[in-house]
Amino acid sequence: MSFGNNSVEIPARLHHSLLLATALILSACVSSDDEYALVRYEHPETEEQIVALVKEARARRVQLRVRGSRHSVQEAIFTDGAAATETTHINVQLDRYTNIVEWDDEKNQVTVQSGCHLGRDPNNPLSTDKNGLLVQMHERGWALPDLGGITHQTVGGFVSTGSGGGSIMYDIADSIVRIRIVDGCGNVHDLAPNPADNNDESTNPFYAAGVSMGLLGVVSTVTFQCIPKFNIIGSQITAKVADSPVNLGSSGDQGLEAHLRRIPYSRLLWWPQKGVERVQIWGARRTRPGDESVTHKDGKFRPNPFKIIPEILGSNKIPQRIIHAFFNNLHYEKAPLSDFQEKIIRDFLGLFLRNGEEKFWDSWYRGIPMDDKVDDHLMPTEFTELFFDIGRSAEVMSALQDFYRGDEGMLRTGTYAVEVYAGKKSKFWLSPKYGRDSVRVDFFWFKKSKVERPDFRFYPQFWELLANFGFRFHWGKYLSDPASTTGVTYRKHQYPMWEKFLSVRAEMDPDGVFLSNYWKTHLGLNP
């Protein structure tokens, strides 16, 4: 069924019923097309086997790339030709290289093999809650200071792409105290901050390896400095943008920057479509004395988990199926959308975006990743993520608000959300947060196979609009065309340590074992 350009009026009281019934009928139509599904992998179980694979790739003059949970843009993960099931190059999956190497109780440090998932990856049958790093840490009484919105990722993939959660106060990157890596010659390096150089990040290759996209070598193990486990408490407020307690375009005490600096863990979902214009403000802090009256029952902590999607009949899968079917059928109608199509989308979003406040409290490893309950197959989301100096938050948001006001037919807003959150500054050279606290803006796109890609159809308007604010890309998400105004030349200007990183990369991988054409073009190297 397609609504197309149909202009038939539907009685208001039947409107929602029709939407839900249509969605339920369509919910079985979930495409499983995946051009990378047939990639052949090597599955090393030891570091020695990883070394052997790298040496083989170098000797044969072929590429070697490592996949984690595939949460990044696919071209950034695989070797050239992987989509066509090319077997010349070597693609590696570390799903049998997932052990805890050492618990150092004296230092409160854990060393883990890079194929270990943070939590459970629903797409990996070998991944469970119990063998994920976070549960094992929690059971030991330990924690990491921050996490991302989901925990599907492998340790190596999460670290290598510079991923992290929404906090100015805490960053998981600050917990990384050692990285063991196999370079392009098969040599193994133990990299760590060096007290002898006063942790000078300008000379130590540790700071190149922290965010390296697999371009320096295969990350073997990572050592984290842990803290005592904790719980969080918070709420999510859904409100009209005009009534929001956070003024997106303001630089004052009620502005976005002040909010992100004030709330330890925070995330905003902004729905800018005309007639919707809502914002969902998720915020949390660590529990402290006095919270027991809310969070404890019978003397024990009793979690009240956050529900990102309302439950129907006790399940969050039902509304996810409804949302999937709806967007699958309407989201990719050729823009600009008709007035009728816009009305349907506004009404549908209104079913799920009810004004009000939801309070929650939970353990650190379940509560901070607020999107863990979202099914990747039912809610397949792609995005480009841009990092700005947090001091420019009001300017960036004002520019977007002005841009959206001129929208016609959802050409500019799309039909999905914009995610806004924070990032604490980092010392890793190619981290998008290098040297500056950041505000991060994600432009979401509801993924569907066999349609025009968002980096061709949707994202360029935002890259061009916001270029003057000096943004940096999340390396695992969609990047602009290398030859565009926000391409290689623009990116070099945004990263003070760009050339130093490329120098270390060339030293550690002189034959380009880890360089696919995707990375050569996006780094401005000869393809």
BAKOLFI-417240 format. One line per field, with one value per residue (C-alpha): x, y, z; residue number from 1. Coordinates in Angstrom, 1 decimal, padded with zeros to 4 digits. Layout:
east = (X	...)
north = (Y	...)
up = (Z	...)
nr = (NUM	...)
This chain:
east = (000.0	001.3	-000.3	001.4	-000.1	-003.6	-005.6	-008.6	-009.6	-009.8	-012.1	-010.0	-011.3	-010.3	-007.0	-004.9	-006.6	-005.8	-002.2	-001.7	-003.6	-001.6	001.7	000.8	-000.1	003.2	005.4	006.3	007.8	011.3	014.1	017.2	019.2	022.8	025.5	028.2	026.4	028.6	032.0	034.4	036.2	039.3	038.6	041.9	041.9	045.3	047.6	050.0	047.4	046.6	050.4	050.4	047.5	049.1	052.4	050.5	048.6	051.9	053.7	050.8	050.4	046.8	044.6	043.6	040.7	039.0	035.2	033.6	029.8	029.5	028.1	030.1	029.6	030.3	032.9	034.9	035.1	035.9	038.6	038.0	035.8	034.3	030.8	031.3	032.6	036.1	038.4	041.8	042.0	041.7	038.7	039.0	036.4	037.6	034.6	036.9	039.3	037.2	038.7	039.6	043.4	044.0	042.1	044.7	043.0	045.9	045.5	041.8	042.6	041.3	043.0	040.6	041.0	039.7	037.0	035.1	031.8	031.0	027.5	025.6	025.6	022.2	023.8	026.5	025.4	028.6	027.9	026.0	025.4	027.6	030.6	030.4	033.0	030.5	028.7	031.9	033.2	030.0	030.0	033.5	032.3	034.0	032.7	033.8	033.0	030.9	029.4	027.8	024.1	024.4	026.8	026.8	030.3	033.5	036.1	038.4	035.8	034.5	037.9	039.2	036.4	036.5	033.0	031.7	028.8	027.1	029.1	031.5	032.5	033.4	034.9	035.7	038.8	040.3	040.1	042.4	045.8	047.3	046.8	048.5	048.6	049.9	051.4	051.5	054.8	053.5	055.3	053.5	053.6	052.6	051.6	050.8	051.2	054.8	055.5	059.0	057.6	055.0	052.3	053.2	050.7	052.6	055.3	053.8	052.2	049.8	047.8	047.7	046.6	043.7	041.5	043.0	040.2	042.3	044.8	047.8	047.3	045.1	044.2	045.0	044.2	043.1	043.7	041.1	041.5	038.3	036.3	033.9	030.5	027.6	024.0	022.3	019.1	017.4	014.5	013.5	011.3	009.3	008.1	007.4	010.6	009.1	008.3	011.5	013.6	016.6	016.7	018.5	019.6	020.5	024.0	022.6	022.0	019.1	021.0	022.3	026.0	025.0	022.7	025.4	028.0	025.5	024.1	026.6	025.0	022.8	021.2	018.6	016.4	015.1	012.1	012.2	009.4	006.7	003.7	005.9	008.7	009.4	012.5	013.2	015.7	017.3	019.5	021.0	023.5	025.1	023.1	024.0	022.9	019.2	018.2	017.5	014.0	013.2	015.6	015.6	012.9	013.3	016.8	017.9	018.4	015.4	016.0	013.3	014.7	014.3	011.8	012.9	009.9	006.5	005.4	002.3	000.9	004.1	006.5	008.6	008.9	005.4	005.7	009.1	007.5	004.8	007.4	009.5	006.6	005.4	008.8	009.5	006.4	006.3	009.8	011.2	008.4	010.3	010.6	009.1	006.2	002.6	000.6	-001.3	001.9	003.2	000.0	000.2	003.8	003.0	000.1	002.1	005.0	002.5	001.5	004.9	006.0	003.7	004.6	005.6	008.3	009.6	011.7	014.2	017.0	019.3	022.8	025.6	026.0	022.3	021.2	023.7	023.3	019.7	019.3	020.2	016.6	016.3	016.3	018.8	016.6	013.3	014.8	017.8	019.3	022.2	023.7	026.4	027.8	029.4	031.5	031.7	033.5	030.9	031.4	029.6	026.5	024.1	025.4	025.1	021.6	020.4	021.7	019.8	016.6	016.7	017.4	014.4	012.0	012.4	011.6	009.0	007.8	010.3	013.2	015.4	014.1	013.5	011.1	013.4	015.2	018.3	020.4	022.4	024.8	028.2	031.7	034.6	037.9	040.4	044.2	043.9	045.1	042.3	039.5	036.8	037.0	040.8	041.7	038.1	034.9	032.3	028.7	027.8	025.0	023.7	021.4	019.4	018.2	015.9	017.8	016.2	017.9	017.9	017.3	019.5	022.1	021.8	025.3	024.1	020.5	020.2	023.4	025.3	022.9	024.0	027.7	027.6	025.4	027.6	031.0	031.9	031.6	034.6	033.1	034.9	033.3	032.7	035.0	032.7	029.7	029.0	031.7	031.5	032.9	036.8	036.8	034.0	034.2	034.2	036.4	040.1	041.4	038.7	039.4	043.1	042.5	040.3	042.9	046.1	047.8	046.7	050.2	051.7	049.1	049.8	053.5	053.0	050.6	053.2	055.8	053.6	052.1	054.7	053.1	049.5	048.2	045.3	044.6	041.5	040.7	038.0	040.5	043.1	040.6	039.3	042.8	044.0	046.5	047.1	044.5)
north = (000.0	003.5	006.8	008.5	011.8	010.7	013.7	011.9	013.2	010.6	011.3	012.4	009.6	006.9	008.5	006.9	003.5	003.5	004.3	001.6	-001.0	-000.2	-000.4	-003.7	-005.2	-004.0	-004.9	-008.3	-006.5	-006.1	-006.3	-008.3	-007.3	-006.8	-006.5	-007.4	-010.5	-013.0	-011.6	-014.3	-013.9	-015.2	-015.8	-015.8	-016.9	-015.8	-012.8	-015.0	-015.9	-012.2	-011.6	-014.4	-013.0	-009.5	-011.0	-013.0	-009.9	-008.0	-010.8	-011.2	-007.3	-007.4	-005.5	-006.6	-005.0	-005.9	-005.8	-005.4	-005.1	-003.3	-000.2	002.1	002.9	-000.3	001.0	002.2	-001.3	-003.7	-004.2	-003.2	-005.6	-007.1	-006.2	-008.5	-011.3	-010.7	-013.3	-011.8	-009.5	-010.6	-009.6	-010.5	-010.9	-011.2	-013.0	-015.8	-013.3	-012.0	-012.9	-010.9	-011.1	-009.8	-008.3	-006.1	-005.7	-003.6	-000.9	-001.5	-002.2	-004.7	-005.8	-007.3	-008.7	-006.3	-008.6	-008.6	-006.7	-004.1	-005.5	-008.1	-007.8	-009.1	-009.8	-012.1	-015.5	-015.8	-012.6	-012.7	-010.4	-012.6	-012.5	-008.8	-006.6	-004.4	-007.2	-008.8	-005.5	-004.8	-008.2	-007.4	-004.1	-001.9	000.5	002.8	006.5	006.8	004.8	005.4	005.1	001.4	-001.4	-003.6	-002.6	-004.5	-002.9	-002.4	-000.9	001.5	002.8	003.0	005.2	007.7	006.8	007.8	009.0	012.4	014.0	016.9	015.6	012.0	010.2	006.5	007.6	008.9	005.3	003.9	003.4	000.9	-000.2	-003.3	-003.2	-005.4	-003.1	-003.6	-005.5	-007.9	-006.3	-005.9	-002.6	-001.9	001.8	003.8	007.4	008.0	009.7	010.5	013.0	014.4	012.8	015.0	013.9	015.6	012.9	009.7	007.3	006.1	009.2	008.2	004.7	005.8	006.8	005.2	003.5	000.4	002.3	001.8	-001.9	-004.5	-003.6	-006.7	-005.7	-002.6	-001.8	000.3	002.1	001.4	003.1	001.7	000.8	003.3	003.9	006.7	008.6	011.0	011.8	012.5	015.6	015.8	019.3	021.6	023.4	026.7	025.5	023.5	024.1	024.2	027.1	025.6	028.9	030.7	031.3	032.1	029.9	028.2	027.6	024.4	024.8	025.6	022.6	020.2	021.5	021.2	017.7	014.9	012.6	014.2	013.7	015.6	014.4	017.2	016.7	020.0	019.2	021.9	021.0	018.6	020.8	018.8	018.1	015.1	016.0	013.0	013.7	011.8	012.0	009.4	008.6	010.1	009.8	010.7	009.0	005.7	006.9	006.7	004.0	001.4	-001.0	-003.5	-002.1	-003.0	-001.0	-001.6	-000.3	001.6	001.4	004.1	003.2	004.9	003.6	003.2	-000.4	-001.9	-005.1	-005.2	-005.3	-002.6	-004.7	-004.0	-000.2	-000.7	-002.9	-000.2	002.5	000.4	-000.3	003.3	004.7	001.9	002.8	006.6	007.9	007.5	009.1	011.5	014.9	017.4	015.6	016.6	018.4	015.1	013.1	015.7	015.6	011.8	012.0	014.7	012.7	009.5	011.2	012.7	009.2	008.6	012.1	012.9	015.9	015.0	013.6	010.1	009.4	006.5	005.0	002.1	000.7	002.5	-000.2	-000.5	003.1	005.2	003.3	004.6	003.2	-000.4	-001.6	-000.3	-003.2	-002.6	-004.4	-002.7	000.7	000.8	004.2	005.9	009.3	011.8	013.1	016.5	017.8	021.5	023.5	023.6	027.4	027.7	025.7	028.6	029.7	026.2	025.7	029.1	028.4	025.1	026.7	029.4	026.7	024.6	027.6	027.7	024.1	023.0	019.4	018.1	018.6	020.0	018.3	014.9	012.8	011.6	013.2	015.2	014.0	016.5	015.7	016.5	015.2	015.8	016.9	014.3	013.9	011.4	013.1	012.2	012.2	014.6	016.0	016.6	019.5	020.9	020.1	019.5	019.6	016.8	017.0	013.8	014.0	010.7	008.9	005.9	003.3	001.3	-000.8	000.0	003.7	006.7	007.1	009.9	011.2	012.0	013.0	014.5	015.2	017.6	020.5	020.3	019.9	023.0	025.0	024.4	024.4	027.8	026.6	024.3	020.9	017.5	014.3	011.1	008.7	005.8	007.6	009.3	011.6	014.2	013.7	014.0	016.7	018.7	022.0	019.9	017.2	016.4	020.0	021.1	018.2	018.7	022.3	021.0	018.6	020.1	016.7	015.4	015.3	013.8	011.0	010.3	010.1	007.6	005.7	005.4	004.2	001.5	000.4	001.2	-001.1	000.1	-003.3	-001.5	001.1	000.5	002.9	004.4	005.5	006.6	009.0	010.3	010.9	012.5	009.7	008.4	005.6)
up = (000.0	-000.8	000.1	-002.8	-003.6	-002.6	-001.4	000.0	003.4	006.2	009.2	012.2	014.5	011.9	011.1	013.9	013.6	009.9	010.6	013.2	011.2	008.0	010.0	011.5	008.2	006.7	009.7	008.2	005.2	006.7	004.2	005.1	002.0	002.9	000.3	002.8	004.2	002.2	003.2	004.1	007.4	009.2	012.9	014.8	018.4	019.5	019.0	017.2	014.7	014.2	013.6	011.0	009.1	009.0	007.7	005.1	003.9	003.6	001.8	-000.7	-001.0	-000.1	002.3	005.8	007.7	011.0	011.6	015.0	015.4	012.0	013.6	011.3	007.6	005.8	003.4	006.4	007.8	004.9	002.3	-001.3	-003.1	000.1	-001.1	-004.1	-001.8	-003.0	-001.4	-002.4	000.5	004.2	006.3	010.0	012.7	016.2	017.6	019.0	020.5	023.4	026.7	029.7	029.8	033.3	036.3	038.2	041.6	042.9	040.2	039.5	035.8	033.3	030.1	027.5	024.0	021.4	020.0	023.3	023.0	025.6	026.1	024.0	020.2	019.0	015.6	017.0	018.3	020.3	022.2	025.4	028.4	030.5	028.3	027.6	029.3	031.2	033.0	034.0	035.3	037.2	038.9	040.1	041.5	038.8	036.2	033.4	033.8	030.7	027.8	024.5	023.6	022.8	023.9	020.9	019.8	020.3	022.5	019.5	017.3	019.9	020.7	017.2	015.9	018.8	020.0	023.4	025.4	026.1	028.9	029.4	032.8	031.9	028.9	028.4	026.5	029.7	031.1	028.3	029.8	027.4	023.8	022.4	018.6	015.7	013.0	009.3	009.5	012.1	015.0	018.3	020.2	023.8	023.8	026.9	028.2	029.1	032.5	031.3	028.7	031.1	029.0	026.1	023.4	020.6	020.5	021.9	019.3	021.9	021.1	017.4	018.2	020.4	017.4	014.4	012.4	012.1	010.0	012.3	012.9	014.5	018.1	020.1	023.7	025.6	029.3	031.1	034.4	036.3	039.0	041.6	040.1	040.5	039.7	037.9	038.3	035.9	033.7	030.1	029.4	026.1	025.3	022.5	021.5	022.4	025.9	026.5	029.6	027.3	024.8	021.9	020.4	023.6	025.1	028.6	031.7	030.0	026.7	025.3	026.4	030.0	030.0	028.7	031.2	034.1	033.5	033.9	031.3	028.7	025.3	023.3	020.5	018.4	016.0	014.0	011.5	011.2	013.3	015.4	016.8	019.9	021.9	024.2	026.9	028.5	031.6	034.4	037.3	039.6	042.6	046.0	049.6	049.9	046.6	048.5	049.3	045.6	044.2	047.1	048.2	050.9	051.5	047.9	044.8	042.5	039.0	037.1	033.6	031.0	028.2	025.0	023.1	024.8	025.4	023.9	025.5	027.6	024.7	023.0	019.9	018.8	018.6	016.9	014.3	013.8	013.4	011.1	008.8	008.8	007.8	005.5	003.5	003.7	004.7	001.2	-000.8	-003.1	-001.4	-001.3	000.3	-000.3	002.4	003.0	003.4	005.8	007.9	008.1	009.3	011.9	013.2	013.4	015.3	017.6	018.7	020.2	021.2	024.1	026.3	029.8	032.0	032.5	035.5	035.7	037.7	036.9	037.2	035.2	032.5	031.8	032.3	030.4	027.1	026.7	023.2	023.9	023.7	020.1	017.6	014.8	012.3	013.2	013.7	011.3	011.7	009.8	010.5	010.0	013.3	013.5	016.4	017.1	019.8	022.6	022.8	019.4	020.5	020.3	016.9	015.5	016.8	015.7	012.2	012.1	013.4	010.7	008.1	009.2	009.2	005.4	004.9	002.3	002.1	004.7	002.3	005.1	008.2	006.8	008.8	011.6	014.6	015.2	018.1	020.2	023.0	024.4	024.3	026.7	025.1	024.2	023.8	021.0	017.8	015.4	018.0	016.9	020.4	020.3	022.5	022.9	024.7	022.0	021.1	018.8	016.2	014.5	011.6	011.6	008.5	008.6	006.7	004.0	001.3	-002.4	-002.0	-002.7	000.0	002.5	001.9	-001.7	-001.0	002.5	004.4	002.0	002.8	006.5	005.7	003.6	006.0	009.0	007.4	008.8	012.3	012.0	012.6	012.8	011.5	013.5	011.6	011.7	010.2	006.8	005.6	002.9	-000.6	-000.3	-003.1	-001.6	000.4	003.6	002.2	002.8	002.7	005.2	007.5	007.5	008.8	011.6	013.1	014.4	014.5	011.1	009.5	012.7	012.6	008.9	009.7	012.5	010.2	007.5	010.0	011.4	008.1	005.4	002.8	003.3	004.5	006.3	003.7	001.6	-001.2	001.0	003.6	001.0	-000.6	002.7	004.0	000.8	000.0	-003.4	-004.2)
nr = (1	2	3	4	5	6	7	8	9	10	11	12	13	14	15	16	17	18	19	20	21	22	23	24	25	26	27	28	29	30	31	32	33	34	35	36	37	38	39	40	41	42	43	44	45	46	47	48	49	50	51	52	53	54	55	56	57	58	59	60	61	62	63	64	65	66	67	68	69	70	71	72	73	74	75	76	77	78	79	80	81	82	83	84	85	86	87	88	89	90	91	92	93	94	95	96	97	98	99	100	101	102	103	104	105	106	107	108	109	110	111	112	113	114	115	116	117	118	119	120	121	122	123	124	125	126	127	128	129	130	131	132	133	134	135	136	137	138	139	140	141	142	143	144	145	146	147	148	149	150	151	152	153	154	155	156	157	158	159	160	161	162	163	164	165	166	167	168	169	170	171	172	173	174	175	176	177	178	179	180	181	182	183	184	185	186	187	188	189	190	191	192	193	194	195	196	197	198	199	200	201	202	203	204	205	206	207	208	209	210	211	212	213	214	215	216	217	218	219	220	221	222	223	224	225	226	227	228	229	230	231	232	233	234	235	236	237	238	239	240	241	242	243	244	245	246	247	248	249	250	251	252	253	254	255	256	257	258	259	260	261	262	263	264	265	266	267	268	269	270	271	272	273	274	275	276	277	278	279	280	281	282	283	284	285	286	287	288	289	290	291	292	293	294	295	296	297	298	299	300	301	302	303	304	305	306	307	308	309	310	311	312	313	314	315	316	317	318	319	320	321	322	323	324	325	326	327	328	329	330	331	332	333	334	335	336	337	338	339	340	341	342	343	344	345	346	347	348	349	350	351	352	353	354	355	356	357	358	359	360	361	362	363	364	365	366	367	368	369	370	371	372	373	374	375	376	377	378	379	380	381	382	383	384	385	386	387	388	389	390	391	392	393	394	395	396	397	398	399	400	401	402	403	404	405	406	407	408	409	410	411	412	413	414	415	416	417	418	419	420	421	422	423	424	425	426	427	428	429	430	431	432	433	434	435	436	437	438	439	440	441	442	443	444	445	446	447	448	449	450	451	452	453	454	455	456	457	458	459	460	461	462	463	464	465	466	467	468	469	470	471	472	473	474	475	476	477	478	479	480	481	482	483	484	485	486	487	488	489	490	491	492	493	494	495	496	497	498	499	500	501	502	503	504	505	506	507	508	509	510	511	512	513	514	515	516	517	518	519	520	521	522	523	524	525	526	527)
